[in-house]
Amino acid sequence: MARPCRRRVFRAGTGLFITASVLCAAAPSIHWLVAARVLQGIGGAGILALGVALLRTIVPASRFGTAIGWNAMTVALTSAAGPGVGTLVLSVAPWPWLFLVNLPVGLVILVAGRALPRVRGTGAPVDRTSVALNVGAFGCFVAGVELLPARLPAAGGCILFAVVCGALLVARQWRIATPLLPLDLLGQARFGRAIVASILCFEGQTAGMIALPFYLHGSIGMAPMTMAGCLALWPLSVAAVGSWAGKWADAGRTGALCLAGSVLLCTGFTSAILLPLAHFPLAFGVCALSGGLGFGLFNVANNRRLFMAAPLHRSGAAGGQQGLARLVGQIAGGLLLTVLFTVAPAAMAPRIGLAIAAALTLTAGITSVINRQQGLPKWR
């Protein structure tokens, strides 16, 4: 069997994303739109999982952190530009054009992707049973948590089914040669710590970013335009620090950078609670700068540590786990805030959410420097 080429998989993911964007624009109902968005997610997984993995094969190890930093800067700038572009599109065209604008960008990616290296994979077939168990575990868990506040029996059944699927998935991975979940990598202390730290950081940031608009606008009455301007400082500061964080990570001490980043991120969320923003709303700009700089430092340093902990030929598996960690953290943060806003008083929920976000992000930094063998900080 011919071994699949990572470049081909990356370009196939791009092609599927473009096709799904067209289907989204042509969707006749919300159900068709959701189905097309699922296809977009599958295509996006092919892009995101292999993007940094391909960088690993192109860039020497001594400059890999710098490459990740530039990648983080690009992601942050496009994230900051996205809402503005969407607003501009909706001001001159109907909603389907929100998806059709992906076509020229996707075509550029397809053409540029021809320059990527031809890196071969293992050639092993995809284990469809593992894929089905993985979908069952994550899909039913998310559905169960969403149903938890309103329909307890149904939620309990979904969560129980998710746990069973997850247990069967893990048990199956030990019996196949090319597992969907690379348990050998996850069992390595350095790689495993980076994955756990990434999940905690993304969970905390997602929870905080959901809570912030409710707190700023609903609790302290910040004007929408002022809030939007201040929140835009977050991704812009991530972009500003991205390339520098990569160079510092290449110089060593990634653990110290992770811890410093988590402290800054925690400070951003905590200061949003403690500062008198009702009287000085522009002071939130300091909170946003602190949080963005912290996330940029942490994410670049932790991703470098994660990929360098895996062998070069396992870069694809490492990229898949990096993407999974990000999505697990984001889903967990979103679900956590959903439950919180359901059970807590509306006036208190945003503050509680920000406090939880601060605790999670600080825990991510501590996790990244703990040496499991000695229980002491490990700085390199």
N, C-alpha and C positions, 0 to 999 in steps of 0.2 A: 504493500500500500504506500502510495506517495505521501510523504510527510507534508502537512499543511504549512503554508508560508504565512508568517505573522503579518507581513505586509498585505497579503491577499485578504486575510481575515479583517484587518483594519479597514481596508477599502470596501469590503463587503458590508461591514457594519455601517460605513458612511453611505453606501448605496441604499441600504435598507432604511436608514434614517431619512434620506431624501424622499424615497418612495412613500414612507409612512407620513411624511409631511404633506405630500400631495393628497393622500387619503384623508388626512385630518381636515384639509381645506375643503374637500368635497363631501365630507360627512353629512348625511341628511338628517341625523338625529344625534342626541347625546350618547346613545349606546354605541353607534358606529364611531363616534369621536373617541370614546374611551378605548374601544378596540384598536383604533389606529394609534392612539397614544401608547398602548402596550407594545405595538410594533416599534414605535419610536424608541421606547426604552430598551428593547432588545438590540436595536441598532446602536444606540448610545453606549450600551455595555461593551460592544465590540470596539468602539472608539476609545472609551475611557480606560478599559482594562489593559489595552495594548499601547496606549500613548506613551506613558512613562517607561514601560518595558522596552519599547523600541528605542527610546532615548538612551537607555542603559547600554544598548549594543552599539550606539553611534558615538557616544561621548566617553572619553576615558574616565576611569574612576576618580582621578584627581580633580576633575571638573564636573563631576556628576551633580554635586550639590548646586553649583551655579546654574546648570541646565534646569534643575527642578525649580530653582528660584525664578528663572525667566518664565517657565511654564506657569508657576503660581501667579506671577505678575500678569500674564496674558489672561488667565482665568479671572482674576480679580477685575481687570479693566473691562472685560466683556460683561462680567456680572454687573458692574456699575453702569455700563452703557445700555444693558438690556431693557430696563424699564423705560428709559428715555426713548429708545428706538421703538418699543412697543407703543408708547403714547403717540409718537410721531406717525406711525403706521395707521393707528386707529383714527387719527385726526384727518386723514386724507383718503382712507380706504376701509372697506368692511373687514370684519374679524378674520375671514379666511386668509387674508394677506399676512396675518401674524405667522402662519405656517409656510406660506409661499415664499417669504423672504429667505427661508432656509435653502432654497434651490440654488441661487448663485453662489452662496457660501459653500454649500456642499459640493458643487461642481469644481470649485477652486481646490477644495481638499482632495477630491478624487485625482485631479491632475497633479497636484503637488505630491500626493502619496506615491506616485510612480518613482520618486527619488528615494523612497525609503529602502533600507537594506532588505535583502531576501533572507530572512532568518527562519530556519525550519523548526517546526515543533517536533513532538515525539512520534507523530503518525498514529497514535493510538485512537481508536474510535471513542466517541462520546458515550458515556454510560447513561443511557436514557432513564434507567430506574433511579439513579442518583439525582438526575435533573428533576424527575417527578417528585421525589421525596423532598428535595430542596424547595420546590414551588409550594408543596403542601405545607411544609414547616413555616416558611415565612409568610405565605399568603394567609393561612388560617390564623396565625398568631396576630397579624395586623387586623384581620377582620374581627377576631375575638376581642381585642382590646378596644376597638371602635364600638363594639356592641356592649361592652362591659357596663357602662352607666345605665343603659335603658333595658337591656334584655339579658339578665344574668344567666339563665340556663343555657341559652344559645351561645353566649360568650364563653361560658365554661366548657361547652362541648367543642367549640372551635379551638380554644387554647389547649385542651387535652389532646385533640387530634394533632395539633401542631407539635406538641411535645413528643408524641409517639413517632411522628414522621422524622423529627430531628434526631431522636434516639436511633431509629433504624438507619438514618443517613450516616451517622457517625460510625455505627457498627459495620455498615457496608464498606466504608472507606478503607478499613484495615484489610479487606479481602481482595481488593482490586489493585492492579499494578499502577494505574494512573488515576488516582482518586480525584473527584471533583473538589473536595476539601483537602488541601495539602497538609495532612496532620503531621507529617515529618517536619515541615517548616514551622507550623504552629507550636510544635513541641520544643523548638529551640528558644532558649530564654530571650535572646536579643530580639528575634523576630516576633515572638509572642507578645513581649512587652510593648513593642511598637504598635502591634495591632490593637491591643487593649487600650493603649493610650490614645490611639486615633479614634476609636469608638467613643471613648469618654469625651474627647475634645469636640467631636462633631455633635455628639448628643447635647453637650452643654451649650455650644454656639447656636444650634438650632433652637433649643428651648429659649435661650435669651433673645434671639432675633424675632421669635414669635411673640414673646412677652413684651418686648420694647414698644411696638406701636400702640398696644393696648394701654401700656403705662403712660407713655408720653402724651398721647392724645386723649385717652379716656380718663386717666387719673389726674394728670396735672394740667390738661387743657392746652397742650402745645398746638399751635396752628399747623395744619397739614403741610404747607409748603416749607415751614421752618423744620418740621420733623423730617421731611424728605431730604432736605439739604444736609442736615446733620447726619442722617443715616447713610448718605452717599459717601461720607468721609470714611466709613468702615472699609468698603472694598478698595477705595483709593489708597488708604494707608497700607493695606495688604500689598497692593501693587508697588507702592513706594519702597517697601522694605524687602520685597521678594528677591531681587538680584543680590542685594547685600547679604541677606540671610543665607543664600546659597554659597557665597564666597566664604562666609564665616563657618558654615557647616563643613566645607571642603578643608578648612584649616584645622578642623577637629573640634572636640568638646560639643558634640551634638546634644548630649544630655543636658549640659548647662544651658544651651540655647532653648531646648524644649522647656526646661523649668522656668527660665526667664520669660518665655513667651506665655506660658500658662499663668504666671503671676500677673503679667500685664493684662491678659484677657480677663482674669478674675477681677482685677482692679477696675476694669472698664464696667463690668456688670455691677460690682459692689458700689462704685461711686455713683452710678445712675440712681441707686436707691437712696444713698446718703446725702448727695448734694441737693441744695434747695433749688431744683430745676423749675419749680413753679414760679419762682421770682427771677431766676436767671436761666432762662431756657437755653441760651447759647452755650452755657457751661457744659451741655451734653456733648458738644463737639469734642471736648477733652476726653470724655468717656469713650466716644466712638474712635478717636485716634488711638487711645490706649488699647482698646479691644482689637482694632484692625492690625496694629503693629504686633500685638501679642500673637494673634492667630497666624500672621505671616511668618513670624519667627518659628513658632511651634510646628506648623504644618510642613515647612520646607525641611527643617532639621529632622523631624520624625520620619518623613518620607525617605530622606536619604538613608537614615539608619535602617529603615525597613527593607529597602531594596538592596543595600549593601550586605545585609545579613543573609540574603538568599544567594545561592550560586548563580552564575551568569545564565546558565542554561535553564534555570527555573524562573527567569524574569517574568514570563507570562503568568505563571502561577502566583508570583508575588504581586503582579499588577492586578490580578483578579481579586486577591485578598485585600489589597488596598482599596479597590472600588467597593468591595463588600463591606469593609469596615466603615467607610464613609456613609454608605447607604443605611447600614444598621444603626449607626449613630444618629443620622438625620431622622430616620423613621422613629427610633426610640424617643428622640427629643420632641418630635411632633406629637406622638401618642401621649407622652408624659404631660404635655401642656393641654392636650384635649381632655384628659381625665381631670387635670387640675382645675381647668375652667368649668368643668361640670360639677365638681364636688365642693369647691371653695367659693366663698363670697366673691362677687365680681370686683369689689373694691380692693380685695386683698390678693386675688389670684396673680396679677402681674408682678407684684412685689415678691411673692413666694416663688414664682417662676424665675425671676432674676437671681434670687438667692440660691436656688437649686442650680442654675446655670453657672454661677460663680463657684459653687462647691465642686461641680463636675469637672470644670476646666482646670481648677487647681489640682484635683485628684489625678487628672491626666498628666500633668507635669511631674507630680511626685512618682507616679507609676513609671514614667520614662527614665528616672534616675535610680530606681531601686535595684540593687543587685540581689537577685533571689538567693544566691548562695550565701552571701554575707549579711544581707539585710541592711547594707549601707549604700549611700549614694555612689553610683557609678557614672563618672563624668565623661567618659570617652566611649 
